């Protein structure tokens, strides 16, 4: 979505909706490049921000992971 601003990570303003009061689930690591706004049936808005971060390289381990895909799906 274009036409949005985040003011000091507190109250974003959207060109179509206006200002929204946000309950943040976490701090944004960088300024967002885009936002997706979803309105549910209870008339609540949910915002999903896209931010650019540097990937974190994790240390190598000898641990393994098993994934159960069920009987209908098989891993290739």
N, CA, C, O and CB atoms as a CASP TS submission, in Angstrom:
PFRMAT TS
TARGET T0000
AUTHOR 0000-0000-0000
METHOD Language model
MODEL 1
PARENT N/A
ATOM      1  N   UNK     1       0.840  -1.163   0.000  1.00  0.00           N
ATOM      2  CA  UNK     1       0.000   0.000   0.000  1.00  0.00           C
ATOM      3  C   UNK     1       0.887   1.228   0.000  1.00  0.00           C
ATOM      4  O   UNK     1       1.885   1.280   0.718  1.00  0.00           O
ATOM      5  CB  UNK     1      -0.957  -0.003   1.202  1.00  0.00           C
ATOM      6  N   UNK     2       0.538   2.177  -0.775  1.00  0.00           N
ATOM      7  CA  UNK     2       1.291   3.429  -0.828  1.00  0.00           C
ATOM      8  C   UNK     2       0.565   4.491  -0.029  1.00  0.00           C
ATOM      9  O   UNK     2      -0.606   4.329   0.314  1.00  0.00           O
ATOM     10  CB  UNK     2       1.496   3.894  -2.285  1.00  0.00           C
ATOM     11  N   UNK     3       1.253   5.564   0.263  1.00  0.00           N
ATOM     12  CA  UNK     3       0.633   6.687   0.934  1.00  0.00           C
ATOM     13  C   UNK     3       0.454   6.466   2.427  1.00  0.00           C
ATOM     14  O   UNK     3      -0.626   6.714   2.962  1.00  0.00           O
ATOM     15  CB  UNK     3      -0.686   6.975   0.311  1.00  0.00           C
ATOM     16  N   UNK     4       1.503   6.001   3.112  1.00  0.00           N
ATOM     17  CA  UNK     4       1.403   5.829   4.557  1.00  0.00           C
ATOM     18  C   UNK     4       2.642   6.414   5.210  1.00  0.00           C
ATOM     19  O   UNK     4       3.703   6.511   4.593  1.00  0.00           O
ATOM     20  CB  UNK     4       1.234   4.332   4.935  1.00  0.00           C
ATOM     21  N   UNK     5       2.489   6.802   6.465  1.00  0.00           N
ATOM     22  CA  UNK     5       3.600   7.295   7.268  1.00  0.00           C
ATOM     23  C   UNK     5       3.483   6.694   8.649  1.00  0.00           C
ATOM     24  O   UNK     5       2.380   6.488   9.155  1.00  0.00           O
ATOM     25  CB  UNK     5       3.616   8.849   7.332  1.00  0.00           C
ATOM     26  N   UNK     6       4.627   6.411   9.264  1.00  0.00           N
ATOM     27  CA  UNK     6       4.653   5.958  10.646  1.00  0.00           C
ATOM     28  C   UNK     6       5.333   7.059  11.441  1.00  0.00           C
ATOM     29  O   UNK     6       6.502   7.369  11.213  1.00  0.00           O
ATOM     30  CB  UNK     6       5.397   4.570  10.805  1.00  0.00           C
ATOM     31  N   UNK     7       4.603   7.644  12.367  1.00  0.00           N
ATOM     32  CA  UNK     7       5.121   8.744  13.167  1.00  0.00           C
ATOM     33  C   UNK     7       5.732   8.212  14.450  1.00  0.00           C
ATOM     34  O   UNK     7       5.014   7.801  15.362  1.00  0.00           O
ATOM     35  CB  UNK     7       4.015   9.759  13.479  1.00  0.00           C
ATOM     36  N   UNK     8       7.059   8.218  14.522  1.00  0.00           N
ATOM     37  CA  UNK     8       7.805   7.782  15.696  1.00  0.00           C
ATOM     38  C   UNK     8       7.311   6.433  16.208  1.00  0.00           C
ATOM     39  O   UNK     8       7.254   6.213  17.418  1.00  0.00           O
ATOM     40  CB  UNK     8       7.704   8.825  16.799  1.00  0.00           C
ATOM     41  N   UNK     9       6.959   5.542  15.310  1.00  0.00           N
ATOM     42  CA  UNK     9       6.490   4.195  15.655  1.00  0.00           C
ATOM     43  C   UNK     9       5.288   4.220  16.596  1.00  0.00           C
ATOM     44  O   UNK     9       5.130   3.307  17.407  1.00  0.00           O
ATOM     45  CB  UNK     9       7.617   3.401  16.292  1.00  0.00           C
ATOM     46  N   UNK    10       4.444   5.239  16.506  1.00  0.00           N
ATOM     47  CA  UNK    10       3.293   5.316  17.404  1.00  0.00           C
ATOM     48  C   UNK    10       1.971   5.296  16.651  1.00  0.00           C
ATOM     49  O   UNK    10       1.185   4.365  16.825  1.00  0.00           O
ATOM     50  CB  UNK    10       3.377   6.568  18.248  1.00  0.00           C
ATOM     51  N   UNK    11       1.708   6.292  15.824  1.00  0.00           N
ATOM     52  CA  UNK    11       0.413   6.384  15.153  1.00  0.00           C
ATOM     53  C   UNK    11       0.637   6.513  13.652  1.00  0.00           C
ATOM     54  O   UNK    11       1.006   7.587  13.177  1.00  0.00           O
ATOM     55  CB  UNK    11      -0.413   7.586  15.692  1.00  0.00           C
ATOM     56  N   UNK    12       0.417   5.425  12.887  1.00  0.00           N
ATOM     57  CA  UNK    12       0.568   5.547  11.443  1.00  0.00           C
ATOM     58  C   UNK    12      -0.629   6.254  10.830  1.00  0.00           C
ATOM     59  O   UNK    12      -1.742   6.215  11.355  1.00  0.00           O
ATOM     60  CB  UNK    12       0.750   4.172  10.807  1.00  0.00           C
ATOM     61  N   UNK    13      -0.369   6.887   9.727  1.00  0.00           N
ATOM     62  CA  UNK    13      -1.423   7.553   8.985  1.00  0.00           C
ATOM     63  C   UNK    13      -1.463   6.948   7.598  1.00  0.00           C
ATOM     64  O   UNK    13      -0.429   6.801   6.946  1.00  0.00           O
ATOM     65  CB  UNK    13      -1.200   9.094   8.927  1.00  0.00           C
ATOM     66  N   UNK    14      -2.655   6.598   7.146  1.00  0.00           N
ATOM     67  CA  UNK    14      -2.841   5.988   5.844  1.00  0.00           C
ATOM     68  C   UNK    14      -3.707   6.915   5.006  1.00  0.00           C
ATOM     69  O   UNK    14      -4.648   7.520   5.521  1.00  0.00           O
ATOM     70  CB  UNK    14      -3.480   4.574   5.966  1.00  0.00           C
ATOM     71  N   UNK    15      -3.396   7.032   3.716  1.00  0.00           N
ATOM     72  CA  UNK    15      -4.130   7.945   2.842  1.00  0.00           C
ATOM     73  C   UNK    15      -5.610   7.594   2.750  1.00  0.00           C
ATOM     74  O   UNK    15      -6.438   8.499   2.643  1.00  0.00           O
ATOM     75  CB  UNK    15      -3.518   7.939   1.458  1.00  0.00           C
ATOM     76  N   UNK    16      -5.972   6.314   2.788  1.00  0.00           N
ATOM     77  CA  UNK    16      -7.372   5.902   2.642  1.00  0.00           C
ATOM     78  C   UNK    16      -8.115   5.838   3.975  1.00  0.00           C
ATOM     79  O   UNK    16      -9.309   6.130   4.031  1.00  0.00           O
ATOM     80  CB  UNK    16      -7.439   4.552   1.965  1.00  0.00           C
ATOM     81  N   UNK    17      -7.415   5.456   5.051  1.00  0.00           N
ATOM     82  CA  UNK    17      -8.063   5.214   6.335  1.00  0.00           C
ATOM     83  C   UNK    17      -7.928   6.402   7.281  1.00  0.00           C
ATOM     84  O   UNK    17      -8.863   6.706   8.022  1.00  0.00           O
ATOM     85  CB  UNK    17      -7.482   3.977   6.983  1.00  0.00           C
ATOM     86  N   UNK    18      -6.791   7.072   7.271  1.00  0.00           N
ATOM     87  CA  UNK    18      -6.507   8.132   8.228  1.00  0.00           C
ATOM     88  C   UNK    18      -5.588   7.618   9.315  1.00  0.00           C
ATOM     89  O   UNK    18      -4.902   6.611   9.135  1.00  0.00           O
ATOM     90  CB  UNK    18      -7.801   8.680   8.836  1.00  0.00           C
ATOM     91  N   UNK    19      -5.574   8.314  10.454  1.00  0.00           N
ATOM     92  CA  UNK    19      -4.694   7.911  11.558  1.00  0.00           C
ATOM     93  C   UNK    19      -5.283   6.727  12.305  1.00  0.00           C
ATOM     94  O   UNK    19      -6.492   6.651  12.523  1.00  0.00           O
ATOM     95  CB  UNK    19      -4.463   9.084  12.525  1.00  0.00           C
ATOM     96  N   UNK    20      -4.415   5.809  12.692  1.00  0.00           N
ATOM     97  CA  UNK    20      -4.805   4.622  13.439  1.00  0.00           C
ATOM     98  C   UNK    20      -4.011   4.554  14.735  1.00  0.00           C
ATOM     99  O   UNK    20      -2.806   4.806  14.747  1.00  0.00           O
ATOM    100  CB  UNK    20      -4.589   3.343  12.596  1.00  0.00           C
ATOM    101  N   UNK    21      -4.691   4.213  15.827  1.00  0.00           N
ATOM    102  CA  UNK    21      -3.983   3.962  17.079  1.00  0.00           C
ATOM    103  C   UNK    21      -3.560   2.500  17.056  1.00  0.00           C
ATOM    104  O   UNK    21      -4.373   1.614  16.793  1.00  0.00           O
ATOM    105  CB  UNK    21      -4.880   4.292  18.345  1.00  0.00           C
ATOM    106  N   UNK    22      -2.288   2.254  17.331  1.00  0.00           N
ATOM    107  CA  UNK    22      -1.755   0.901  17.188  1.00  0.00           C
ATOM    108  C   UNK    22      -1.340   0.329  18.535  1.00  0.00           C
ATOM    109  O   UNK    22      -0.795   1.032  19.386  1.00  0.00           O
ATOM    110  CB  UNK    22      -0.566   0.896  16.229  1.00  0.00           C
ATOM    111  N   UNK    23      -1.608  -0.955  18.710  1.00  0.00           N
ATOM    112  CA  UNK    23      -1.041  -1.737  19.803  1.00  0.00           C
ATOM    113  C   UNK    23       0.051  -2.580  19.156  1.00  0.00           C
ATOM    114  O   UNK    23      -0.242  -3.539  18.442  1.00  0.00           O
ATOM    115  CB  UNK    23      -2.142  -2.635  20.555  1.00  0.00           C
ATOM    116  N   UNK    24       1.294  -2.229  19.401  1.00  0.00           N
ATOM    117  CA  UNK    24       2.420  -2.881  18.752  1.00  0.00           C
ATOM    118  C   UNK    24       2.701  -4.232  19.373  1.00  0.00           C
ATOM    119  O   UNK    24       2.713  -4.367  20.596  1.00  0.00           O
ATOM    120  CB  UNK    24       3.655  -2.006  18.828  1.00  0.00           C
ATOM    121  N   UNK    25       2.928  -5.238  18.531  1.00  0.00           N
ATOM    122  CA  UNK    25       3.336  -6.551  19.028  1.00  0.00           C
ATOM    123  C   UNK    25       4.845  -6.600  19.241  1.00  0.00           C
ATOM    124  O   UNK    25       5.339  -7.396  20.040  1.00  0.00           O
ATOM    125  CB  UNK    25       2.901  -7.658  18.053  1.00  0.00           C
ATOM    126  N   UNK    26       5.583  -5.738  18.517  1.00  0.00           N
ATOM    127  CA  UNK    26       7.040  -5.629  18.674  1.00  0.00           C
ATOM    128  C   UNK    26       7.505  -4.351  17.995  1.00  0.00           C
ATOM    129  O   UNK    26       6.787  -3.771  17.181  1.00  0.00           O
ATOM    130  CB  UNK    26       7.776  -6.878  18.075  1.00  0.00           C
ATOM    131  N   UNK    27       8.697  -3.921  18.333  1.00  0.00           N
ATOM    132  CA  UNK    27       9.291  -2.753  17.696  1.00  0.00           C
ATOM    133  C   UNK    27       9.693  -3.085  16.265  1.00  0.00           C
ATOM    134  O   UNK    27      10.089  -4.215  15.979  1.00  0.00           O
ATOM    135  CB  UNK    27      10.509  -2.255  18.498  1.00  0.00           C
ATOM    136  N   UNK    28       9.597  -2.126  15.379  1.00  0.00           N
ATOM    137  CA  UNK    28      10.081  -2.317  14.015  1.00  0.00           C
ATOM    138  C   UNK    28      11.590  -2.112  14.016  1.00  0.00           C
ATOM    139  O   UNK    28      12.070  -1.123  14.570  1.00  0.00           O
ATOM    140  CB  UNK    28       9.376  -1.338  13.013  1.00  0.00           C
ATOM    141  N   UNK    29      12.360  -3.035  13.401  1.00  0.00           N
ATOM    142  CA  UNK    29      13.815  -2.893  13.409  1.00  0.00           C
ATOM    143  C   UNK    29      14.310  -1.768  12.509  1.00  0.00           C
ATOM    144  O   UNK    29      15.366  -1.190  12.766  1.00  0.00           O
ATOM    145  CB  UNK    29      14.454  -4.187  12.987  1.00  0.00           C
ATOM    146  N   UNK    30      13.561  -1.452  11.462  1.00  0.00           N
ATOM    147  CA  UNK    30      13.894  -0.370  10.542  1.00  0.00           C
ATOM    148  C   UNK    30      12.597   0.270  10.069  1.00  0.00           C
ATOM    149  O   UNK    30      11.504  -0.203  10.382  1.00  0.00           O
ATOM    150  CB  UNK    30      14.738  -0.888   9.333  1.00  0.00           C
ATOM    151  N   UNK    31      12.733   1.339   9.322  1.00  0.00           N
ATOM    152  CA  UNK    31      11.545   2.000   8.771  1.00  0.00           C
ATOM    153  C   UNK    31      10.866   1.070   7.763  1.00  0.00           C
ATOM    154  O   UNK    31      11.553   0.436   6.962  1.00  0.00           O
ATOM    155  CB  UNK    31      11.925   3.358   8.098  1.00  0.00           C
ATOM    156  N   UNK    32       9.542   0.977   7.785  1.00  0.00           N
ATOM    157  CA  UNK    32       8.853   0.075   6.860  1.00  0.00           C
ATOM    158  C   UNK    32       8.839   0.623   5.436  1.00  0.00           C
ATOM    159  O   UNK    32       8.769   1.832   5.220  1.00  0.00           O
ATOM    160  CB  UNK    32       7.426  -0.169   7.332  1.00  0.00           C
ATOM    161  N   UNK    33       8.907  -0.295   4.468  1.00  0.00           N
ATOM    162  CA  UNK    33       8.834   0.100   3.061  1.00  0.00           C
ATOM    163  C   UNK    33       7.420  -0.035   2.520  1.00  0.00           C
ATOM    164  O   UNK    33       7.067   0.618   1.538  1.00  0.00           O
ATOM    165  CB  UNK    33       9.793  -0.739   2.221  1.00  0.00           C
ATOM    166  N   UNK    34       6.600  -0.882   3.156  1.00  0.00           N
ATOM    167  CA  UNK    34       5.201  -1.007   2.757  1.00  0.00           C
ATOM    168  C   UNK    34       4.399  -1.572   3.911  1.00  0.00           C
ATOM    169  O   UNK    34       4.955  -2.072   4.889  1.00  0.00           O
ATOM    170  CB  UNK    34       5.055  -1.899   1.503  1.00  0.00           C
ATOM    171  N   UNK    35       3.082  -1.487   3.782  1.00  0.00           N
ATOM    172  CA  UNK    35       2.193  -1.983   4.822  1.00  0.00           C
ATOM    173  C   UNK    35       0.976  -2.608   4.163  1.00  0.00           C
ATOM    174  O   UNK    35       0.492  -2.118   3.143  1.00  0.00           O
ATOM    175  CB  UNK    35       1.777  -0.847   5.797  1.00  0.00           C
ATOM    176  N   UNK    36       0.480  -3.701   4.756  1.00  0.00           N
ATOM    177  CA  UNK    36      -0.761  -4.332   4.325  1.00  0.00           C
ATOM    178  C   UNK    36      -1.768  -4.142   5.444  1.00  0.00           C
ATOM    179  O   UNK    36      -1.480  -4.442   6.602  1.00  0.00           O
ATOM    180  CB  UNK    36      -0.558  -5.855   3.984  1.00  0.00           C
ATOM    181  N   UNK    37      -2.956  -3.641   5.100  1.00  0.00           N
ATOM    182  CA  UNK    37      -4.000  -3.390   6.086  1.00  0.00           C
ATOM    183  C   UNK    37      -5.141  -4.362   5.844  1.00  0.00           C
ATOM    184  O   UNK    37      -5.640  -4.484   4.725  1.00  0.00           O
ATOM    185  CB  UNK    37      -4.498  -1.918   6.019  1.00  0.00           C
ATOM    186  N   UNK    38      -5.556  -5.062   6.916  1.00  0.00           N
ATOM    187  CA  UNK    38      -6.668  -6.016   6.832  1.00  0.00           C
ATOM    188  C   UNK    38      -7.707  -5.609   7.865  1.00  0.00           C
ATOM    189  O   UNK    38      -7.372  -5.340   9.019  1.00  0.00           O
ATOM    190  CB  UNK    38      -6.184  -7.498   7.068  1.00  0.00           C
ATOM    191  N   UNK    39      -8.970  -5.564   7.448  1.00  0.00           N
ATOM    192  CA  UNK    39     -10.072  -5.275   8.361  1.00  0.00           C
ATOM    193  C   UNK    39     -10.883  -6.552   8.515  1.00  0.00           C
ATOM    194  O   UNK    39     -11.333  -7.130   7.526  1.00  0.00           O
ATOM    195  CB  UNK    39     -10.965  -4.087   7.840  1.00  0.00           C
ATOM    196  N   UNK    40     -11.074  -7.001   9.781  1.00  0.00           N
ATOM    197  CA  UNK    40     -11.808  -8.240  10.001  1.00  0.00           C
ATOM    198  C   UNK    40     -13.306  -7.963  10.189  1.00  0.00           C
ATOM    199  O   UNK    40     -13.746  -6.815  10.129  1.00  0.00           O
ATOM    200  CB  UNK    40     -11.245  -8.983  11.224  1.00  0.00           C
ATOM    201  N   UNK    41     -14.066  -9.010  10.412  1.00  0.00           N
ATOM    202  CA  UNK    41     -15.525  -8.877  10.520  1.00  0.00           C
ATOM    203  C   UNK    41     -15.954  -8.124  11.780  1.00  0.00           C
ATOM    204  O   UNK    41     -17.093  -7.664  11.864  1.00  0.00           O
ATOM    205  CB  UNK    41     -16.172 -10.254  10.507  1.00  0.00           C
ATOM    206  N   UNK    42     -15.055  -7.992  12.760  1.00  0.00           N
ATOM    207  CA  UNK    42     -15.343  -7.232  13.977  1.00  0.00           C
ATOM    208  C   UNK    42     -14.917  -5.770  13.823  1.00  0.00           C
ATOM    209  O   UNK    42     -14.875  -5.028  14.804  1.00  0.00           O
ATOM    210  CB  UNK    42     -14.631  -7.866  15.185  1.00  0.00           C
ATOM    211  N   UNK    43     -14.603  -5.360  12.595  1.00  0.00           N
ATOM    212  CA  UNK    43     -14.191  -3.987  12.263  1.00  0.00           C
ATOM    213  C   UNK    43     -12.891  -3.580  12.950  1.00  0.00           C
ATOM    214  O   UNK    43     -12.697  -2.410  13.281  1.00  0.00           O
ATOM    215  CB  UNK    43     -15.288  -3.011  12.645  1.00  0.00           C
ATOM    216  N   UNK    44     -11.991  -4.562  13.165  1.00  0.00           N
ATOM    217  CA  UNK    44     -10.658  -4.287  13.684  1.00  0.00           C
ATOM    218  C   UNK    44      -9.697  -4.274  12.504  1.00  0.00           C
ATOM    219  O   UNK    44      -9.860  -5.035  11.550  1.00  0.00           O
ATOM    220  CB  UNK    44     -10.226  -5.345  14.761  1.00  0.00           C
ATOM    221  N   UNK    45      -8.705  -3.411  12.575  1.00  0.00           N
ATOM    222  CA  UNK    45      -7.689  -3.337  11.542  1.00  0.00           C
ATOM    223  C   UNK    45      -6.426  -4.036  12.022  1.00  0.00           C
ATOM    224  O   UNK    45      -6.040  -3.904  13.184  1.00  0.00           O
ATOM    225  CB  UNK    45      -7.394  -1.871  11.164  1.00  0.00           C
ATOM    226  N   UNK    46      -5.786  -4.776  11.131  1.00  0.00           N
ATOM    227  CA  UNK    46      -4.513  -5.422  11.398  1.00  0.00           C
ATOM    228  C   UNK    46      -3.527  -4.952  10.340  1.00  0.00           C
ATOM    229  O   UNK    46      -3.833  -4.979   9.148  1.00  0.00           O
ATOM    230  CB  UNK    46      -4.649  -6.982  11.401  1.00  0.00           C
ATOM    231  N   UNK    47      -2.350  -4.524  10.767  1.00  0.00           N
ATOM    232  CA  UNK    47      -1.340  -4.014   9.857  1.00  0.00           C
ATOM    233  C   UNK    47      -0.137  -4.932   9.854  1.00  0.00           C
ATOM    234  O   UNK    47       0.322  -5.378  10.906  1.00  0.00           O
ATOM    235  CB  UNK    47      -0.929  -2.592  10.240  1.00  0.00           C
ATOM    236  N   UNK    48       0.369  -5.210   8.671  1.00  0.00           N
ATOM    237  CA  UNK    48       1.565  -6.017   8.496  1.00  0.00           C
ATOM    238  C   UNK    48       2.579  -5.163   7.737  1.00  0.00           C
ATOM    239  O   UNK    48       2.326  -4.758   6.603  1.00  0.00           O
ATOM    240  CB  UNK    48       1.251  -7.363   7.734  1.00  0.00           C
ATOM    241  N   UNK    49       3.723  -4.890   8.359  1.00  0.00           N
ATOM    242  CA  UNK    49       4.739  -4.030   7.772  1.00  0.00           C
ATOM    243  C   UNK    49       5.836  -4.862   7.119  1.00  0.00           C
ATOM    244  O   UNK    49       6.180  -5.942   7.601  1.00  0.00           O
ATOM    245  CB  UNK    49       5.335  -3.104   8.835  1.00  0.00           C
ATOM    246  N   UNK    50       6.378  -4.357   6.028  1.00  0.00           N
ATOM    247  CA  UNK    50       7.547  -4.956   5.383  1.00  0.00           C
ATOM    248  C   UNK    50       8.743  -4.089   5.744  1.00  0.00           C
ATOM    249  O   UNK    50       8.753  -2.884   5.492  1.00  0.00           O
ATOM    250  CB  UNK    50       7.364  -5.069   3.813  1.00  0.00           C
ATOM    251  N   UNK    51       9.762  -4.727   6.344  1.00  0.00           N
ATOM    252  CA  UNK    51      10.984  -4.021   6.706  1.00  0.00           C
ATOM    253  C   UNK    51      12.184  -4.774   6.138  1.00  0.00           C
ATOM    254  O   UNK    51      12.122  -5.985   5.926  1.00  0.00           O
ATOM    255  CB  UNK    51      11.105  -3.871   8.248  1.00  0.00           C
ATOM    256  N   UNK    52      13.257  -4.061   5.899  1.00  0.00           N
ATOM    257  CA  UNK    52      14.469  -4.676   5.374  1.00  0.00           C
ATOM    258  C   UNK    52      15.455  -4.869   6.520  1.00  0.00           C
ATOM    259  O   UNK    52      15.792  -3.924   7.233  1.00  0.00           O
ATOM    260  CB  UNK    52      15.094  -3.810   4.240  1.00  0.00           C
ATOM    261  N   UNK    53      15.912  -6.114   6.685  1.00  0.00           N
ATOM    262  CA  UNK    53      16.894  -6.421   7.725  1.00  0.00           C
ATOM    263  C   UNK    53      18.012  -7.258   7.123  1.00  0.00           C
ATOM    264  O   UNK    53      17.858  -7.858   6.060  1.00  0.00           O
ATOM    265  CB  UNK    53      16.231  -7.165   8.919  1.00  0.00           C
ATOM    266  N   UNK    54      19.122  -7.286   7.811  1.00  0.00           N
ATOM    267  CA  UNK    54      20.221  -8.163   7.405  1.00  0.00           C
ATOM    268  C   UNK    54      19.968  -9.542   8.002  1.00  0.00           C
ATOM    269  O   UNK    54      19.638  -9.648   9.183  1.00  0.00           O
ATOM    270  CB  UNK    54      21.614  -7.593   7.863  1.00  0.00           C
ATOM    271  N   UNK    55      20.117 -10.600   7.207  1.00  0.00           N
ATOM    272  CA  UNK    55      19.870 -11.940   7.742  1.00  0.00           C
ATOM    273  C   UNK    55      20.883 -12.301   8.824  1.00  0.00           C
ATOM    274  O   UNK    55      22.052 -11.921   8.756  1.00  0.00           O
ATOM    275  CB  UNK    55      19.916 -12.978   6.617  1.00  0.00           C
ATOM    276  N   UNK    56      20.414 -13.035   9.813  1.00  0.00           N
ATOM    277  CA  UNK    56      21.279 -13.478  10.905  1.00  0.00           C
ATOM    278  C   UNK    56      21.778 -14.880  10.588  1.00  0.00           C
ATOM    279  O   UNK    56      20.980 -15.787  10.352  1.00  0.00           O
ATOM    280  CB  UNK    56      20.526 -13.449  12.274  1.00  0.00           C
ATOM    281  N   UNK    57      23.086 -15.058  10.583  1.00  0.00           N
ATOM    282  CA  UNK    57      23.673 -16.366  10.322  1.00  0.00           C
ATOM    283  C   UNK    57      23.779 -17.103  11.656  1.00  0.00           C
ATOM    284  O   UNK    57      24.438 -16.638  12.586  1.00  0.00           O
ATOM    285  CB  UNK    57      25.078 -16.239   9.624  1.00  0.00           C
ATOM    286  N   UNK    58      23.128 -18.243  11.732  1.00  0.00           N
ATOM    287  CA  UNK    58      23.127 -19.029  12.958  1.00  0.00           C
ATOM    288  C   UNK    58      24.305 -19.992  12.969  1.00  0.00           C
ATOM    289  O   UNK    58      24.770 -20.424  11.914  1.00  0.00           O
ATOM    290  CB  UNK    58      21.807 -19.797  13.108  1.00  0.00           C
ATOM    291  N   UNK    59      24.785 -20.328  14.159  1.00  0.00           N
ATOM    292  CA  UNK    59      25.923 -21.258  14.231  1.00  0.00           C
ATOM    293  C   UNK    59      25.494 -22.665  13.805  1.00  0.00           C
ATOM    294  O   UNK    59      24.346 -23.068  13.994  1.00  0.00           O
ATOM    295  CB  UNK    59      26.511 -21.290  15.668  1.00  0.00           C
ATOM    296  N   UNK    60      26.454 -23.404  13.222  1.00  0.00           N
ATOM    297  CA  UNK    60      26.185 -24.782  12.814  1.00  0.00           C
ATOM    298  C   UNK    60      26.084 -25.664  14.044  1.00  0.00           C
ATOM    299  O   UNK    60      26.801 -25.473  15.026  1.00  0.00           O
ATOM    300  CB  UNK    60      27.282 -25.304  11.859  1.00  0.00           C
ATOM    301  N   UNK    61      25.167 -26.653  13.972  1.00  0.00           N
ATOM    302  CA  UNK    61      25.019 -27.617  15.063  1.00  0.00           C
ATOM    303  C   UNK    61      24.919 -29.014  14.469  1.00  0.00           C
ATOM    304  O   UNK    61      24.748 -29.176  13.260  1.00  0.00           O
ATOM    305  CB  UNK    61      23.767 -27.295  15.942  1.00  0.00           C
ATOM    306  N   UNK    62      25.025 -30.008  15.318  1.00  0.00           N
ATOM    307  CA  UNK    62      24.855 -31.395  14.888  1.00  0.00           C
ATOM    308  C   UNK    62      23.421 -31.872  15.107  1.00  0.00           C
ATOM    309  O   UNK    62      23.128 -33.052  14.917  1.00  0.00           O
ATOM    310  CB  UNK    62      25.830 -32.307  15.636  1.00  0.00           C
ATOM    311  N   UNK    63      22.535 -30.975  15.500  1.00  0.00           N
ATOM    312  CA  UNK    63      21.134 -31.330  15.749  1.00  0.00           C
ATOM    313  C   UNK    63      20.394 -31.554  14.438  1.00  0.00           C
ATOM    314  O   UNK    63      20.773 -31.007  13.402  1.00  0.00           O
ATOM    315  CB  UNK    63      20.434 -30.233  16.570  1.00  0.00           C
ATOM    316  N   UNK    64      19.341 -32.358  14.488  1.00  0.00           N
ATOM    317  CA  UNK    64      18.516 -32.580  13.306  1.00  0.00           C
ATOM    318  C   UNK    64      17.061 -32.296  13.656  1.00  0.00           C
ATOM    319  O   UNK    64      16.678 -32.258  14.825  1.00  0.00           O
ATOM    320  CB  UNK    64      18.684 -34.029  12.770  1.00  0.00           C
ATOM    321  N   UNK    65      16.260 -32.097  12.609  1.00  0.00           N
ATOM    322  CA  UNK    65      14.849 -31.778  12.779  1.00  0.00           C
ATOM    323  C   UNK    65      14.030 -32.743  11.949  1.00  0.00           C
ATOM    324  O   UNK    65      14.369 -33.016  10.797  1.00  0.00           O
ATOM    325  CB  UNK    65      14.549 -30.312  12.380  1.00  0.00           C
ATOM    326  N   UNK    66      12.949 -33.264  12.523  1.00  0.00           N
ATOM    327  CA  UNK    66      12.025 -34.122  11.789  1.00  0.00           C
ATOM    328  C   UNK    66      10.715 -33.395  11.560  1.00  0.00           C
ATOM    329  O   UNK    66      10.213 -32.723  12.461  1.00  0.00           O
ATOM    330  CB  UNK    66      11.783 -35.440  12.543  1.00  0.00           C
ATOM    331  N   UNK    67      10.156 -33.519  10.366  1.00  0.00           N
ATOM    332  CA  UNK    67       8.895 -32.859  10.028  1.00  0.00           C
ATOM    333  C   UNK    67       7.894 -33.915   9.608  1.00  0.00           C
ATOM    334  O   UNK    67       8.156 -34.679   8.679  1.00  0.00           O
ATOM    335  CB  UNK    67       9.090 -31.800   8.904  1.00  0.00           C
ATOM    336  N   UNK    68       6.749 -33.970  10.276  1.00  0.00           N
ATOM    337  CA  UNK    68       5.677 -34.910   9.948  1.00  0.00           C
ATOM    338  C   UNK    68       4.689 -34.200   9.035  1.00  0.00           C
ATOM    339  O   UNK    68       3.966 -33.309   9.480  1.00  0.00           O
ATOM    340  CB  UNK    68       4.966 -35.446  11.241  1.00  0.00           C
ATOM    341  N   UNK    69       4.651 -34.583   7.770  1.00  0.00           N
ATOM    342  CA  UNK    69       3.760 -33.963   6.795  1.00  0.00           C
ATOM    343  C   UNK    69       2.430 -34.695   6.681  1.00  0.00           C
ATOM    344  O   UNK    69       1.575 -34.291   5.893  1.00  0.00           O
ATOM    345  CB  UNK    69       4.431 -33.911   5.442  1.00  0.00           C
ATOM    346  N   UNK    70       2.243 -35.733   7.428  1.00  0.00           N
ATOM    347  CA  UNK    70       0.981 -36.482   7.352  1.00  0.00           C
ATOM    348  C   UNK    70       1.026 -37.538   6.276  1.00  0.00           C
ATOM    349  O   UNK    70       2.035 -37.697   5.589  1.00  0.00           O
ATOM    350  CB  UNK    70      -0.182 -35.542   7.093  1.00  0.00           C
ATOM    351  N   UNK    71      -0.068 -38.262   6.129  1.00  0.00           N
ATOM    352  CA  UNK    71      -0.119 -39.399   5.220  1.00  0.00           C
ATOM    353  C   UNK    71      -0.415 -38.979   3.765  1.00  0.00           C
ATOM    354  O   UNK    71      -0.086 -39.712   2.832  1.00  0.00           O
ATOM    355  CB  UNK    71      -1.174 -40.386   5.700  1.00  0.00           C
ATOM    356  N   UNK    72      -1.034 -37.805   3.572  1.00  0.00           N
ATOM    357  CA  UNK    72      -1.418 -37.373   2.230  1.00  0.00           C
ATOM    358  C   UNK    72      -0.310 -36.624   1.497  1.00  0.00           C
ATOM    359  O   UNK    72      -0.336 -36.526   0.270  1.00  0.00           O
ATOM    360  CB  UNK    72      -2.635 -36.501   2.310  1.00  0.00           C
ATOM    361  N   UNK    73       0.659 -36.098   2.234  1.00  0.00           N
ATOM    362  CA  UNK    73       1.718 -35.309   1.638  1.00  0.00           C
ATOM    363  C   UNK    73       3.063 -35.991   1.892  1.00  0.00           C
ATOM    364  O   UNK    73       3.290 -36.540   2.970  1.00  0.00           O
ATOM    365  CB  UNK    73       1.714 -33.868   2.202  1.00  0.00           C
ATOM    366  N   UNK    74       3.934 -35.956   0.915  1.00  0.00           N
ATOM    367  CA  UNK    74       5.265 -36.526   1.126  1.00  0.00           C
ATOM    368  C   UNK    74       6.319 -35.502   0.773  1.00  0.00           C
ATOM    369  O   UNK    74       6.140 -34.702  -0.145  1.00  0.00           O
ATOM    370  CB  UNK    74       5.459 -37.805   0.292  1.00  0.00           C
ATOM    371  N   UNK    75       7.410 -35.529   1.498  1.00  0.00           N
ATOM    372  CA  UNK    75       8.522 -34.627   1.225  1.00  0.00           C
ATOM    373  C   UNK    75       9.332 -35.163   0.055  1.00  0.00           C
ATOM    374  O   UNK    75       9.518 -36.374  -0.070  1.00  0.00           O
ATOM    375  CB  UNK    75       9.416 -34.454   2.475  1.00  0.00           C
ATOM    376  N   UNK    76       9.809 -34.279  -0.791  1.00  0.00           N
ATOM    377  CA  UNK    76      10.632 -34.704  -1.948  1.00  0.00           C
ATOM    378  C   UNK    76      12.033 -34.257  -1.786  1.00  0.00           C
ATOM    379  O   UNK    76      12.869 -34.519  -2.651  1.00  0.00           O
ATOM    380  CB  UNK    76      10.081 -34.166  -3.254  1.00  0.00           C
TER
END
